[in-house]
Amino acid sequence: MTKVATFYHAGCPVCISAEHTLVDLLDKSIKVDIVHLGEHPDRIAVAEVAGVKSVPALVINGLPLHINFGASLNDLK
């Protein structure tokens, strides 16, 4: 069974660095959906429902992991 994770970010250098670091560390059996909320603002509501408060954030096994406070979701709306 393939596990799925979602990495939300806003495209800033902190987010991109976190993306590259985290995705490389994850087991290759985990499919990571990378979502740039600046390019896909329609996905902000989905991120909020998943518990994301700021980006960059990784949601895995239904739990949000806030990596660093780059931007609040409210700032992206």
Stockholm file with secondary structure:
# STOCKHOLM 1.0

chainA/1-77         MTKVATFYHAGCPVCISAEHTLVDLLDKSIKVDIVHLGEHPDRIAVAEVAGVKSVPALVINGLPLHINFGASLNDLK
#=GR chainA/1-77 SS CCEEEEEEECSSHHHHHHHHHHHHHSCTTEEEEEEETTTCGGGHHHHHHTTCCEEEEEEETTEEEEEEEEEEHHHHC
#=GC SS_cons        CCEEEEEEECSSHHHHHHHHHHHHHSCTTEEEEEEETTTCGGGHHHHHHTTCCEEEEEEETTEEEEEEEEEEHHHHC
//
